Amino acid sequence: MSVLITGIGELTTNSESTGDALIIDGSKIAWVGQSGSAPAADERVDVEGRAVLPGWVDSHTHLVFAGDRTAEFGARMAGKPYTAGGIAVTVGATRSATDAELSEVVRKHVAEALKQGTTFVETKTGYGLNVPDEVRSARIAAEHVDEVTFLGAHLVPPGADADEYVELVRGEMLDAVAPLVRWADVFCEKGAFDYDQSKAVLTAAKEKGLGLRVHGNQLGEGPGVRLAVELGAASVDHCTYLSAQDIDALASSDTVATLLPACDLSTRQSLPPARALLDAGATVALASNCNPGSSYTSSMAFCVTTAVLQMRMSVEEAVWAATAGGAQALRRNDVGVIRPGARADLHVLDAPSITHLAYRPGVPLTHAVWRRGVREV
């Protein structure tokens, strides 16, 4: 069935397509243009002057988990610094959970995000840290999200030898998980994996045909950005602490700098240098980093608002980063954009323009959402 959407007050397409109307046909966008020249459609929806943009593309989440880290958050707000070690708490709870319990957690958070306009979600393994639990995390994730990333190299399990664990990740664990995922990631950070260990994991994953991602430069300047650019990773995520050389390297590469401002606020760290990255010519994405420890939010609108109000991004830059930027970080050209042939993922705001996302911070502005051509909200 085809649907003609008219009365669009402001249409953000991230493409050459322009107009005040569009047609959805099945799961795709079929036409974009002026309503006066719109082809016939089976149904018509008038959005009465509201803004329409692509659905949010959340390119960095950790949704396969169990347990709660409220106490850790409270301690952090009382002055205890964030460290990577808290991941081990979630690992224990996740290993103890049933498949049904983990599946429900993922389903619930994807549904929560969808109600806020997120129509495309990536999520990672990484709370199993052994072969059977990483495999089931990947399998469960694939049942609910659009893209799955293998993050066996999230943390060295307590009591394990780091180098021996790296060999497990890049060997038996990778062999078992690779058929279920598209990407491989590594937490290249002090307290997690160093440059050599991270490179060993990513090189093995690349040989398996997986695309590469990197958690890097979250807790301080380090080798994450350099490694990501060196290996041609699709994205390096966090980028909280960057040297001038890191910024130049990103600007001269195809690696996307994925910024996770909700995480930086939750961990009380500096916000990433978005303005410097953009001014240098780097490609920037925004993502939620939804996880139970350091960024327990699924609100991409919150990330956009933060980027505008506190990171000196324009509204247009922030919205692009949260839609088309996320798509580029996942090497997708069919989402995060409104044009004929793209996936029919639409976010209708209860506002006349995208500026209201930052102009009215904290106000829920989602009026309607289409995902794959189906109205979900």
N, C-alpha and C positions, 0 to 999 in steps of 0.2 A: 504494500500500500504506500502511496506517495502522500506527503504532507507539505503544504505550502505554508511557510511561516512569514507573516507580514507584520507591518507596524513596528519594525525595528528602529528604535531611536538612534542607536549607535551600534554599528557592526564592526567588531574587531576580528579580522580574518587571518592575520599573519601571512597573507598571500596577496597576489595581485587582484584577487576577487574583491569587488566592492558592490554596495547597493543597500537596499533597505528590506530585502526579502531573500528567501532561499527555499529550496525544495529538498526534502529528504525523500529518498526512494529506497525502501528496504533499509539496509544498514549503512548506506553511503549518502553523501551529499551529491545531489544530481545537478543542481543549478544554483547560481548566486547572481543577483542583479536587482534592477529596479522593479518594484511591484507592478508598475503599469505594463510591463512587458513579460510578466511571469507566465510560463506555460501552465496548462491545466494540471490540477492535482486532485487526488481523491478526497482530501480533507484540507481545511484551512484553519490555521490558528493565528489569531491577532494578538501580538504581545504588547500592544497598546503603548508604544513609545519606550519600551524597556531596552536596555543594552543587552546585546548577545555577543558572546565570545566563545572560543573553543573550551571544552571541558578542561579542567586542570589535569596536567600530566605529572603525577607524583613519582619521580624517578628514584627515590631512595626511601625505603621503609624496612622495618624489621617486624613483621606481623606474626610470625610463627613463634609464639612464646606462651609461657604460663607463669603464674605467680605475680607478685606485687612488690614494687620497690618504693613504696610511699615513704618508708622510714629513711631510706637513703636520700630521697629528695628533701625530706624535712631536715636531715642533718646537713645537707649541702646548703640549704637556705639559712641554716644557723652558722655557717662559716666553714664547714668541712669541704676541702677541695674535691673536685671530681677526678677520679682515676679510672682507667680502663678495667680495673679489677672487679668492679661491681657486676660485670657481665656474668661472672661465675655464679652469682645468686640465681639469675634467670636460667642458666644452664641446668642447675639442679632441679628447679621446678619444672622445666620443660621436659627433661628426661622422665620425670615421674608422671607426667600427664598422659591421658589416653589420647588416641587419635581423634576421637570425637570431641574431646575438650579442646584440643589444638585447632581443629577445623572450625569450631564455633568461634574461637577468638579471632581467627582470620576473617571469617564471614562477617562477624559483627563490626570489625573495624573498616572493612571494605564498604559495607552498607552505610556506616557512619560518614565515611568520606564522600560517598556518592551523594548523600543528602546535601552536602556542601559544595557540590559541583565538580568533584574529582571523578573523572570517567576513565582514567587509565592509571594503573598502579603496578609498580615494580616492588617486589619484596625479596628478602634474602633469607637463606638459612643462617646458621651461625650460633644457635642456642642448643645445638646437639653435641657438637665437638667429638663425636665418635661416628663410626660408619653407619650403624643402623639408625641413629637418631638424625643424622644429617640427610640420609636417604628419605626417611619419612617426612622430614620437614620440607624437602623439595617436592615430594609427592603431594603433600597437603597444600602447599602454597600454589602449586600448579592448578589445583581444583578451583581456585578463587581469584587469582590475579592474572594480569596480562603478561608479565615478564618475571622470571625467577632467576635469582643470582645465588651461586654457591659461595658461601662465606665460611667454609671450614676453618680458614685462617682468621678467625675473629679474636681468639685469645688462646694462649697455651693453657690447657686444662690444669687445674691445681694438682701438683705432684708429678706432672709429666715433664720429661726432658724436652726442651724446646726444639732441638735439632731432630730428635726422633719423631716428635709430633709433626714437624714439617714434612718429613719423609712419608708419614702416614697420609697427610693431607694431599700431597702431590702424587701419591701412588694409589693405594687401595681405595681411599675415600673418594678421590677424584674419579677413578674408574667407575665406582658405583653410582656416583651422583650425576656425572656428565650427561647421560642420556635424558635426564629430567630437567635440565636447566639450559639457559642460553648464555649466561655470563658467569665469570668467576671474579671474586673480589678478595682483598686482603687488607687487614688493618695494619698499615705500615706506620708504626708509632712506637715511641718509647713506652715500655710496659706491655707491648704486644709483639710485633714482628719487626726485625730490622731490615735494612735494605736487601741484604743477601738472601735472607729467608723469604722475604716477600717476592723477590725476583724469581727464586726457585719455584714457588707456587704458581706464579703467573705464567712463567715460561712453560711449565708443564700443562697448564690449562690451555694456553694458546696452541700447543701441539695437539691438544684434543679437539681443537676447532671452536673453543669458547671465546666469546668476546671478553675484554678485560675492563675491570673497574678497580679503583683504589680508594680506600679510606686514607686520607693523608693530611698532614699539617693541621690536625685538630688541636693537639695539646701543646704545640710549639713548632718552630721551624724544624724541618726534617727532610728526609729524602723522598717523601711520598710524591710530590709533584714531579720531581726529576725522574723518578721511576716510571710514573704514568706516561709522561711525554716520551721517554726513551722507548717504551714498549708499545706506544701507539694506543694506549687505553682510551676507551670512549669517554671516560670521565674520571676526574679525581674529585672526591667529595669531602667536604668540610672546608678546606682552604682558609682556615681561620687565621693562621699565622703564615704570611708569605713574605719572602725576601723580594727585592727588586728583580733578582735573577729568576725567581719562580714566576713572577708576573710576566716577564719577558718570554719565558719558555712557553707558558700557556698561550700567550698572544700570538706566538709564531707556530702554533701547532693546531691540530684538529681536536685536541683533548678539551672537553668541556669542564669548566670550573663550576661544580655543583655546590651551591651555598646552602647551609642548613641553619638559618638564623634562629629558629625556635630552640634548637639544641644549644646554641651559644648563650641564649638568654637563660635557659634552664640550668646550664652549668656555670653561669656567671662568668663567662669569658668575654673577651672582646668580640665584637661582630666582625665578620670578614670584610676585607677591603674591596667591596663591590665597585665603588667608583673608580678606583685605580685599575681594576681589571677591565672594566668597560672602556675607560679612556685609552688603555693600551691596545684595545682591539680583541681582547679575549672573549670567547663565547661563555655566557653565564647562564646557569639554570638555577632555579629555586626548588627545593623539595622539603618535605616535612620531617624526614628522619623519624617517623613515628616509631617509638620503641618504649618499653616500660621503664628504662633507666634514665636516659638523658634527654628525651624529647617526647613526652607522652601527649602528642597532639596529632590529629589528622587534618587540621585546618590549614589548607593551602592559602586561604584568604588571610589568615593571621600572618603567614610568612610574607605574603605580598605587602601587607600593611607595614610590617616591620621593615622590610626592604626599602619602602618609600620613606617612612617617617624617621628611620634611624640609620639607614645605610646609603642615603643620598641617591638612590635610584629614582628615576621618574616613574610615574604610574605605568606608562607605556612599556618601559624597560622591564619593570617588575612583572607585569602581566605576560609579556613575551617570554621571560625567563621561566615562568611557572606553567607555560603551555608549550610553545615551540622550543624553548630551551630544554625543557625536560625531554621532549621528543628527540632532540639532537643528542642528548646525553645517553639515550637508548638507541641511537642510530635508526630512528623511525621517521618517515616522512608522511605517514598517513594519519597521524594524530597531532594534536596541538595546533591545528590549522583548519580553516574553513575554506574549502575550494572543491569544485567538482571532482569526484573520485576519492576524496578523503573519507575517513570514517565519520559517521554522523554522530559526533560527540559535541553537544551544545550545552552551554551554561547561560541561562537567562537570569539577569539580575533584576531585583525589584528596585531599580534605579535607572536613570536615563543615560548614565555613562559609567565607564570603568573607574573614573576618578573617585566615585563614591566609595570604592573599596578602601581607600586611604582617608578620604574626607570624612567618612563615618566609621571610624575604627571600632571594631568589636560588635558592630551591628550585623546580624545575619541578613544577608542580602540575596540569597539564592531564592529565585522565584520558580524556576523550572529547570529540569535537566533531562536531556536526551542522551542515551548511551547506545551506540550501535543502532541508532534509528528508533529506539524504543523510549517512550517517555517514562522516566523512572520517578520523577518528582513533580 
